[in-house]
Amino acid sequence: SLHKHLAPLLLRSREITARTAQDWRRMRDDHTGIVRAILRGEGDAAEQAMLEHMHDIGLDLISNRKR
């Protein structure tokens, strides 16, 4: 049930990000860091990497909106 409600929101978020991302290399590197931390079983590092990624994405969205 949760997935049913969240999936459309996540897809919409990704559509917006795909249009507004200013640095695809950084985005790929962010995702790689998150996945590697998860695979190493380092939950705290994965959480920190995800928070940093979300911060970066938020800044991209804000700067794009102001244009």
Secondary structure, 3 states (H helix, E strand, C coil): CHHHHHHHHHHHHHHHHHHHCCCHHHHHHHHHHHHHHHHCCCHHHHHHHHHHHHHHHHHHHHHHHCC
